[in-house]
């Protein structure tokens, strides 16, 4: 199913160089809100170190976010030393394709990491990129995301049931 991710982690910091290498991933496109920072713009401890460690191992990064708050994105971009595209309108492809071009990688060598099925996972899957779902950092969301969460939670439950039964993920 196009809404199912290729992989799931509790948070982005659990993604390791070893995992990326095994899946031929050379670059990560990261969502911002509730993936890298919470609603109050707090970044979880260890995020900067995680990014720097992966960079040392040759992983490239890009932030692609739907937020239209440029200053918020710039602040995090500077802290992590990662370029960004804001107001990307995921799951539309344009922002992810721009990031792919700037990363100079094939789509199959890029993973899109985010906390939402209807934006991050769907957008990544539509672009033929590896999709990684993470849990939201915090419960607080913007109003539109709050409306989608119950549907996403239902789909996530189905996803976990399928993978916990040993089912093969068929995204076609």
Secondary structure, 3 states (H helix, E strand, C coil): CCCCCCEEECCHHHCCHHHHHHCCCCEEEECCECCCECCCCCECCCHHHHHHHHHHCCCEEEEECCCCCHHHHHHHHHHHCCCEECCCCCCCCHHHHHHHHHHCCCHHHEEEEECCHHHHHHHHHHCCCEEEEECCCCCCCCHHHHHHHHHHHHHHHHHHHHHHCCCCCCCC
